[in-house]
Amino acid sequence: MRYLPIIFVGGATALLAPSSQAQPRLDAVVVTATGRAVDPIDTPQAVEILSPQRASAAAPVGEMFRGEPGLAVQSDGAWGQNPVLRGLKKESVVVLVDGVRVNSAQPQGAIASFLDLGLLERAEVVKGPGSVLYGSGALGGVVNLLTPEPRFTAQPAIGGRIGLGAGSNDRSLSGALLLQRSNAEHALVLGAAARDAGDYRSPDGRETDTGYRSDTLLAKYRYRLSSRTSLKLNLQRHADHDVWYPGSARTGGQPGGAGIPPPLGTVTIHSPEQRRDLFETGIETILGPGRLEADLYRQEVFRQIRAYSAAIGRDYVRNDVTFATDGLRAKYLVPAGDRHLLTLGAESWRMRADPERYIDNNPPLFDNNLRNDPFDRGVLRSSGVFVQDEIDLGGTRVVAGARLDRVAGDAASKGAGPAAQTTGLDHRDTTLSWSLGATRALSERASVYANVGRGYRAADMRERFEDAARGDGYYHIGNPQLEPERSTSVELGVKGRDATLEYGLAAFHTRIDDYIAGRVTGAVQPATGLPVKRTENLDRAVIYGIEGSIRAPIGRLVGDAAFTWLRGTNRQDDEPLYQMPPPEVRVGIGQPAERGFHWRAQLRAVVRQNRVATRFSAGTEDPTPGFVTADLRFGWRFGKLGPMQRSSLDLRLVNLFDRRYHEHLVEGISGRELPAPGRGLILGLNGSF
């Protein structure tokens, strides 16, 4: 089998993290919501802390978000799975890895998948506007993917975690190894992970082009310079190989053919190689009465994007692009009296991209290798300053903040050939974001909260500069003069947690002005004959809903449930907002155990989605039927076993009844969407030392 060396590398789950079936963690903290470690009970927003153990062994990171309250997944294949927060997709959600924004403008694929689950400690999800701390794009919220931090120890210490994963449905192998070494002055974390997933099987049979391979390396180091100051270094490389996006498949000459010449037959987008490289260095120091944190980083997301023609047996479009981001961020946390904790911060980053695209467009040979770049030397620059005040009023805690950002975009040219545009590409925006939230303690472990805030999203490079045919059957024309989206959100909620009970309930309403989307113009692009979609600002979009979760003992067992209900409206077209997740409910019951036998059964029920866009989508969004899936997990947790301090053996049965279904947010031609995986077994062997 391919990639057998991964057997010796380890498991695909976070082995030191508590099991998702264990008792609630009373010492749980979240850093993403306020920029510092705080109990989620004390945050005036809905927060989810997700363990990698929720996902199957060979799944991408996006799998973690399925079935959680307020969360959904948009997918275009097995690898490309993007988190969706309260109906807002990847453009309107900031994805961070260890607090560093992952910048990339890409039509297929998932930003969140540029990390291996085996090296992930947990994911923190903050729902609702987060632009005060994280700037552009945080309308729907923030997803922070956190790998283990190097921590100093008074005495020299060494440890780590290791494991193996194998899946029957996609014939996958996966693994990860993490080593940690520390003393009073030095702390080091080294990690390696890899996975090899084949084409998965649905109830219809084996689904072609759904397999992929990936490998990840991680090195994090911290040095104590003095009792007040430490330096840090964070190096990461994640690479994916032979990734296909079957939801992009279109056949020339057939409905939905996307202007593909009929002699090319079925054309599918794929990526022979893609990778993310991160270099980050930083300092933490006690400065006067407060603590200063500053980081300097460079992150590159490289992608080979190809369009493969089944008829001629080769790629007829070849595109290579690197999104390179250089950034600097700093924040200073300082007490102001007995009741205030101020956070003062600044952030600046620059993303550059210069895609090279070649296309064969001379039938019947299709071999002219014509240069056809979508844009030339694109750049986005963002600079912002912010302030946040956490105010302790006894039983009430108030968090108020504001941020001022300036975002500028420019390119040397837009489009290719005689029609290329070289003027009017520069655009600058200055945006004010703010938030005001309050949490009122009902008891030591329960609180009610309210939050109102404004977020924003500046247009990305593709929306500004790219003129190209896409898989939805339209020729998209970018718009350099787009105004930023601006959202105003209100949220009310209650949440609580003790040794046996954990719950949360939230209601929210979000209004987005100048919503950015592709508008069907009625024109036809002469060279391709495709109908034109021009990226525009819609008048207004509104999303509102309610979500909740609970986990509680039922005799000797533990039950849990979660639900999501939301609605989106396109006010300009007076119709449902395009691609809204349908309502769903998840119910589980099981017997947790720190040692010995444990099990858990789960049902996930998704309602039929018949609220679809018709005018805006020109009839390309159809209703999807509801479905119910069942999963079962059981295993044994050992104590000390040989060199392992803790170890476990787990078996998971996924889609137990081999249900045929597809999610509403899966990409593909309506009526021919890629079905979800069928029944499968996933075996995991994990240990820590």
Secondary structure by P-SEA (a helix, b strand, c coil): ccccccccccccccccccccccccccccccccccccccccccccbbbbbbbcccccccccccccccccccbbbbbccccbbbbbccccccccbbbbcccccccccccccccccccccccccbbbbbccccccccccccccbbbbbbcbbbbbbcccccccccbbbbbcccccccbbbbbbbbcccbbbbbbcbbbbbccccccccccccccccbbbbbbbbbbcccccbbbbbbbbbbbbcccccccccccccccccccccccccbbbbbbcccbbbbbbbbcccccccbbbbbbbbbbbbbbbbbbbbcccccccbbbbbbbcccbbbbbbbbbccccbbbbbbcccbbbbbbbbbbbbccccccccbbbbbcccbbbbbbbbcbbbbbbbcccbbbbbbbbbbbbbbbcccccccccccccccbbbbbbbbbbbbbbbbcccccccccccccccccccccccccccccccccbbbbbccccbbbbbbbbbbcccccccccbbbbbbbbbbcccccccccccccccccbbbbbbbbccbbbbbbcccbbbbbcccbbbbbccccbbbbccccccccccccccccccbbbbbbccccccccbbbbbccccccccccccccbbbbbbbbbbbbbbbbbbcccccccccbbbbbbccccbbbbbcccccccccccccccccbbbbbbbbcc
